[in-house]
Amino acid sequence: TFDKIKACCDVIMNNCNTLLTTGCVYAILGILLDSMCFKPCTESVQPQKMTQILLYINENFKKDLTLSSLASKFGYNPSYLSRYFKSCFSIGINNYITKMRLREAVLLMKDHSNNVTYCAYESGFNSLRTFYRAFYSEFQCTPKEYLTK
């Protein structure tokens, strides 16, 4: 999923063709629709703003990305952005960022030349403890157990 979204983002960033850009945005939204559970949003949706936020998260999840920094970047109150995001995507922003980081870590771990510590930090986690806790919560096993499955 991430690779497909990243490919679409690359096309958007490197192309001035409005039709192609619009098509890529629709492709990203379609990918997200397939991979997430959506429910009706209780607030008025601003699709362009949410698309910008999702693209920004997908491009920057490896950095020190927080709810406050996102809210500041996009001109929202953190509480409002958190509620708005969750009402639209049925997942909290921090949980979404953590899932993106875990997916990246798993991809890096599949290249057996990378150790777990490298994968954790390279995928955006600030500590091994946080990585192990999030990994176990998501997969119900340790990273080493995951790789032997």
ZAFIMI-506553 format. One record per residue (C-alpha): residue number from 0; residue in one letter; chain; x negated, y negated, z negated. Coordinates in Angstrom, 1 decimal. Layout:
residues N
+-------+-------+-------+--------+--------+--------+
! lumlo ! torti ! kolza !      x !      y !      z !
+-------+-------+-------+--------+--------+--------+
!   NUM !     A !     A !      X !      Y !      Z !
...
+-------+-------+-------+--------+--------+--------+
This chain:
residues 149
+-------+-------+-------+--------+--------+--------+
! lumlo ! torti ! kolza !      x !      y !      z !
+-------+-------+-------+--------+--------+--------+
!     0 !     T !     A !    0.0 !    0.0 !    0.0 !
!     1 !     F !     A !   -2.7 !   -2.4 !   -1.0 !
!     2 !     D !     A !   -4.7 !   -1.8 !    2.3 !
!     3 !     K !     A !   -1.6 !   -2.4 !    4.4 !
!     4 !     I !     A !   -0.8 !   -5.7 !    2.5 !
!     5 !     K !     A !   -4.5 !   -6.7 !    2.7 !
!     6 !     A !     A !   -4.5 !   -6.1 !    6.5 !
!     7 !     C !     A !   -1.4 !   -8.3 !    6.9 !
!     8 !     C !     A !   -2.9 !  -11.0 !    4.7 !
!     9 !     D !     A !   -6.1 !  -11.0 !    6.9 !
!    10 !     V !     A !   -4.0 !  -11.4 !   10.0 !
!    11 !     I !     A !   -2.1 !  -14.3 !    8.4 !
!    12 !     M !     A !   -5.3 !  -16.1 !    7.2 !
!    13 !     N !     A !   -7.1 !  -15.7 !   10.6 !
!    14 !     N !     A !   -4.2 !  -16.5 !   12.9 !
!    15 !     C !     A !   -2.3 !  -19.7 !   13.8 !
!    16 !     N !     A !    0.4 !  -17.9 !   15.8 !
!    17 !     T !     A !    3.7 !  -18.6 !   13.9 !
!    18 !     L !     A !    5.5 !  -15.6 !   15.2 !
!    19 !     L !     A !    2.7 !  -13.2 !   14.3 !
!    20 !     T !     A !    2.4 !  -14.8 !   10.8 !
!    21 !     T !     A !    6.2 !  -14.4 !   10.3 !
!    22 !     G !     A !    6.0 !  -10.8 !   11.4 !
!    23 !     C !     A !    3.2 !  -10.1 !    8.9 !
!    24 !     V !     A !    5.1 !  -11.7 !    6.1 !
!    25 !     Y !     A !    8.1 !   -9.5 !    6.9 !
!    26 !     A !     A !    5.8 !   -6.5 !    7.1 !
!    27 !     I !     A !    4.4 !   -7.3 !    3.6 !
!    28 !     L !     A !    7.9 !   -7.7 !    2.2 !
!    29 !     G !     A !    8.9 !   -4.3 !    3.8 !
!    30 !     I !     A !    5.9 !   -2.6 !    2.2 !
!    31 !     L !     A !    6.8 !   -4.1 !   -1.2 !
!    32 !     L !     A !   10.4 !   -3.1 !   -0.7 !
!    33 !     D !     A !    9.3 !    0.5 !   -0.1 !
!    34 !     S !     A !    7.0 !    0.6 !   -3.1 !
!    35 !     M !     A !    9.0 !   -1.2 !   -5.7 !
!    36 !     C !     A !   12.4 !   -0.9 !   -7.2 !
!    37 !     F !     A !   14.4 !   -4.1 !   -6.5 !
!    38 !     K !     A !   17.5 !   -5.2 !   -8.2 !
!    39 !     P !     A !   19.6 !   -8.3 !   -7.5 !
!    40 !     C !     A !   17.9 !  -11.4 !   -8.7 !
!    41 !     T !     A !   20.0 !  -13.5 !  -11.1 !
!    42 !     E !     A !   18.3 !  -16.7 !  -10.1 !
!    43 !     S !     A !   18.1 !  -18.4 !   -6.7 !
!    44 !     V !     A !   15.3 !  -16.8 !   -4.8 !
!    45 !     Q !     A !   12.7 !  -18.9 !   -3.0 !
!    46 !     P !     A !   11.2 !  -16.2 !   -0.7 !
!    47 !     Q !     A !    8.4 !  -18.4 !    0.6 !
!    48 !     K !     A !    7.2 !  -19.1 !   -3.0 !
!    49 !     M !     A !    7.4 !  -15.5 !   -4.1 !
!    50 !     T !     A !    5.6 !  -14.4 !   -1.0 !
!    51 !     Q !     A !    2.8 !  -16.9 !   -1.8 !
!    52 !     I !     A !    2.6 !  -15.7 !   -5.3 !
!    53 !     L !     A !    2.5 !  -12.0 !   -4.3 !
!    54 !     L !     A !   -0.2 !  -12.7 !   -1.7 !
!    55 !     Y !     A !   -2.2 !  -14.7 !   -4.2 !
!    56 !     I !     A !   -2.0 !  -11.9 !   -6.7 !
!    57 !     N !     A !   -3.0 !   -9.3 !   -4.1 !
!    58 !     E !     A !   -6.0 !  -11.3 !   -3.1 !
!    59 !     N !     A !   -7.1 !  -12.3 !   -6.6 !
!    60 !     F !     A !   -6.2 !   -9.5 !   -9.0 !
!    61 !     K !     A !   -9.9 !   -8.6 !   -9.4 !
!    62 !     K !     A !  -10.5 !  -12.0 !  -10.9 !
!    63 !     D !     A !   -9.5 !  -13.4 !  -14.3 !
!    64 !     L !     A !   -5.8 !  -13.7 !  -13.3 !
!    65 !     T !     A !   -3.3 !  -14.6 !  -16.0 !
!    66 !     L !     A !    0.3 !  -15.6 !  -16.2 !
!    67 !     S !     A !   -0.8 !  -19.1 !  -17.3 !
!    68 !     S !     A !   -3.2 !  -19.5 !  -14.4 !
!    69 !     L !     A !   -0.5 !  -18.3 !  -11.9 !
!    70 !     A !     A !    2.1 !  -20.6 !  -13.4 !
!    71 !     S !     A !   -0.3 !  -23.6 !  -13.2 !
!    72 !     K !     A !   -1.4 !  -22.8 !   -9.7 !
!    73 !     F !     A !    2.2 !  -22.6 !   -8.4 !
!    74 !     G !     A !    3.7 !  -25.4 !  -10.6 !
!    75 !     Y !     A !    5.9 !  -23.3 !  -12.9 !
!    76 !     N !     A !    6.3 !  -23.0 !  -16.6 !
!    77 !     P !     A !    4.7 !  -19.6 !  -17.6 !
!    78 !     S !     A !    7.9 !  -18.4 !  -19.3 !
!    79 !     Y !     A !   10.0 !  -19.3 !  -16.3 !
!    80 !     L !     A !    7.6 !  -17.6 !  -13.8 !
!    81 !     S !     A !    7.5 !  -14.5 !  -15.9 !
!    82 !     R !     A !   11.3 !  -14.2 !  -16.1 !
!    83 !     Y !     A !   11.7 !  -15.2 !  -12.4 !
!    84 !     F !     A !    9.1 !  -12.6 !  -11.2 !
!    85 !     K !     A !   10.6 !   -9.8 !  -13.4 !
!    86 !     S !     A !   14.2 !  -10.6 !  -12.2 !
!    87 !     C !     A !   13.1 !  -10.4 !   -8.6 !
!    88 !     F !     A !   10.8 !   -7.4 !   -8.7 !
!    89 !     S !     A !   11.8 !   -5.5 !  -11.8 !
!    90 !     I !     A !    8.3 !   -5.5 !  -13.1 !
!    91 !     G !     A !    6.4 !   -8.1 !  -15.2 !
!    92 !     I !     A !    3.6 !  -10.1 !  -13.7 !
!    93 !     N !     A !    1.0 !   -8.7 !  -16.1 !
!    94 !     N !     A !    2.2 !   -5.1 !  -15.5 !
!    95 !     Y !     A !    2.0 !   -5.7 !  -11.7 !
!    96 !     I !     A !   -1.5 !   -7.1 !  -12.0 !
!    97 !     T !     A !   -2.5 !   -4.1 !  -14.1 !
!    98 !     K !     A !   -1.1 !   -1.6 !  -11.6 !
!    99 !     M !     A !   -3.0 !   -3.4 !   -8.8 !
!   100 !     R !     A !   -6.2 !   -3.1 !  -10.8 !
!   101 !     L !     A !   -5.6 !    0.6 !  -11.6 !
!   102 !     R !     A !   -5.0 !    1.4 !   -8.0 !
!   103 !     E !     A !   -8.2 !   -0.3 !   -7.0 !
!   104 !     A !     A !  -10.1 !    1.6 !   -9.8 !
!   105 !     V !     A !   -8.7 !    4.9 !   -8.6 !
!   106 !     L !     A !   -9.8 !    4.1 !   -5.0 !
!   107 !     L !     A !  -13.3 !    3.3 !   -6.3 !
!   108 !     M !     A !  -13.5 !    6.4 !   -8.5 !
!   109 !     K !     A !  -12.7 !    8.6 !   -5.6 !
!   110 !     D !     A !  -16.0 !    7.6 !   -4.2 !
!   111 !     H !     A !  -17.9 !    9.9 !   -6.6 !
!   112 !     S !     A !  -21.0 !    7.7 !   -6.4 !
!   113 !     N !     A !  -19.3 !    5.1 !   -8.7 !
!   114 !     N !     A !  -19.1 !    5.6 !  -12.4 !
!   115 !     V !     A !  -16.0 !    4.8 !  -14.4 !
!   116 !     T !     A !  -17.5 !    1.7 !  -16.0 !
!   117 !     Y !     A !  -18.4 !    0.2 !  -12.6 !
!   118 !     C !     A !  -14.9 !    1.0 !  -11.3 !
!   119 !     A !     A !  -13.2 !   -0.6 !  -14.3 !
!   120 !     Y !     A !  -15.1 !   -3.8 !  -14.1 !
!   121 !     E !     A !  -15.1 !   -4.0 !  -10.3 !
!   122 !     S !     A !  -11.3 !   -3.6 !  -10.2 !
!   123 !     G !     A !  -10.8 !   -6.6 !  -12.6 !
!   124 !     F !     A !  -10.6 !   -5.2 !  -16.1 !
!   125 !     N !     A !  -12.4 !   -7.3 !  -18.7 !
!   126 !     S !     A !  -13.1 !   -4.4 !  -21.0 !
!   127 !     L !     A !  -13.4 !   -0.6 !  -20.9 !
!   128 !     R !     A !  -11.0 !   -0.3 !  -23.8 !
!   129 !     T !     A !   -8.3 !   -2.2 !  -21.9 !
!   130 !     F !     A !   -9.1 !   -0.1 !  -18.8 !
!   131 !     Y !     A !   -8.9 !    3.2 !  -20.6 !
!   132 !     R !     A !   -5.7 !    2.2 !  -22.5 !
!   133 !     A !     A !   -4.0 !    1.1 !  -19.2 !
!   134 !     F !     A !   -5.2 !    4.1 !  -17.3 !
!   135 !     Y !     A !   -3.9 !    6.5 !  -19.9 !
!   136 !     S !     A !   -0.6 !    4.7 !  -20.1 !
!   137 !     E !     A !   -0.2 !    4.9 !  -16.3 !
!   138 !     F !     A !   -1.5 !    8.4 !  -15.6 !
!   139 !     Q !     A !   -1.3 !   10.2 !  -19.0 !
!   140 !     C !     A !   -4.9 !   11.3 !  -18.7 !
!   141 !     T !     A !   -8.4 !    9.9 !  -18.9 !
!   142 !     P !     A !  -10.2 !    8.8 !  -15.7 !
!   143 !     K !     A !  -12.4 !   11.9 !  -15.8 !
!   144 !     E !     A !   -9.5 !   14.2 !  -16.2 !
!   145 !     Y !     A !   -7.8 !   12.4 !  -13.3 !
!   146 !     L !     A !  -10.7 !   13.0 !  -11.0 !
!   147 !     T !     A !  -10.8 !   16.7 !  -11.8 !
!   148 !     K !     A !   -7.1 !   17.2 !  -11.0 !
+-------+-------+-------+--------+--------+--------+
